[in-house]
Amino acid sequence: MHGLPHPNMQSPDSLYIRRAAEIADKSGGITAPHPNFGCVITTTRAPDASVVVGEGFLHAQGTKCAELQAVEAAGVLARGSTAYLNMEPGDCYGDHTPVSSHVRAGISRVVGIRHPLRHLRGKAIFSLRKQGIQVDVLGEDLQTQAFEVEGCPV
């Protein structure tokens, strides 16, 4: 039967989104006034098989953004890869580093969730798409059912 994955199976995208959320939680309580951000970069090694080549999270206000850390960790393996974000990057105070990191590294796809703050929501998605990067937004471009496990949404 075609359609949604079996309820007990997780898509690779959902696994990496969850990983981004897990590493974002490493900075719980120390990033204020910013939320916790996590980024996981994967590259395809074989058909239907990918591997993590870079990870990063916002350590504290004023430190390198999660996206830049992940890109730096991935190095040349970032070119043509997919970045998973627990949340759309915020473009606070004109800092475009999260978006420009992906563009300069040659990342071809970004998967994530829209920023919860209305004044930041959609800005990074627009910027990434304008640069030719495929952006898949959970609940919009990707069906949320594929990300739910045992009734617990991401």
RAGI-V960935 format. One record per residue. RES is the residue in one letter. SS is DSSP state (h for helix, s for strand, l for the rest). PSI is psi in degrees with one decimal (none if undefined). Layout:
res = (RES:RES)
ss = (SS:SS)
psi = (PSI:PSI)
This chain:
res = (M:H:G:L:P:H:P:N:M:Q:S:P:D:S:L:Y:I:R:R:A:A:E:I:A:D:K:S:G:G:I:T:A:P:H:P:N:F:G:C:V:I:T:T:T:R:A:P:D:A:S:V:V:V:G:E:G:F:L:H:A:Q:G:T:K:C:A:E:L:Q:A:V:E:A:A:G:V:L:A:R:G:S:T:A:Y:L:N:M:E:P:G:D:C:Y:G:D:H:T:P:V:S:S:H:V:R:A:G:I:S:R:V:V:G:I:R:H:P:L:R:H:L:R:G:K:A:I:F:S:L:R:K:Q:G:I:Q:V:D:V:L:G:E:D:L:Q:T:Q:A:F:E:V:E:G:C:P:V)
ss = (l:l:l:l:l:l:l:l:l:l:l:h:h:h:h:h:h:h:h:h:h:h:h:h:h:h:h:l:l:l:l:l:l:l:l:l:l:s:s:s:s:s:s:s:s:s:l:l:s:s:s:s:s:s:s:s:s:l:l:l:l:l:l:l:l:h:h:h:h:h:h:h:h:h:h:h:h:h:l:l:l:s:s:s:s:l:l:l:l:l:l:h:h:h:l:l:h:h:h:h:h:h:h:h:h:l:l:l:s:s:s:s:l:l:l:l:l:l:l:l:l:l:h:h:h:h:h:h:h:h:l:l:l:s:s:s:s:s:l:l:l:s:l:h:h:h:h:l:s:l:l:s:l:l)
psi = (133.8:166.9:-136.3:149.6:159.7:139.9:-28.1:1.0:143.7:141.2:156.1:-38.7:-43.1:-36.1:-42.0:-32.7:-43.9:-40.1:-41.7:-40.7:-38.7:-47.0:-28.8:-34.9:-13.5:-24.4:18.9:124.1:-4.9:3.7:-0.8:138.9:7.3:153.4:173.0:129.3:139.2:148.4:133.3:130.2:130.0:155.1:152.6:126.3:-32.2:164.3:128.9:23.2:124.5:163.0:144.9:128.1:-9.6:144.0:154.0:156.7:154.1:113.2:-42.3:164.3:133.4:-0.7:173.9:141.7:157.8:-40.5:-43.7:-41.7:-44.5:-41.7:-44.4:-39.3:-36.8:-30.0:-136.1:-17.9:-11.1:-27.6:123.6:8.8:-178.9:134.2:134.1:128.1:138.1:-15.5:144.2:133.5:143.3:142.4:57.2:135.2:31.3:11.7:108.0:12.0:-44.2:-44.6:-47.8:-29.0:-45.5:-43.0:-51.7:-33.9:-15.8:24.2:136.7:-19.1:141.2:133.2:132.2:-165.9:141.4:149.4:138.1:-21.2:124.4:-40.2:-12.7:-19.0:124.9:-16.6:-48.3:-37.8:-46.7:-46.5:-43.4:-46.3:-37.1:-30.1:3.1:12.0:132.7:128.1:123.3:121.0:125.6:129.1:-7.9:-67.8:-30.4:136.8:131.9:-26.6:-31.2:-13.0:1.8:135.3:124.4:39.6:4.3:106.1:156.6:none)
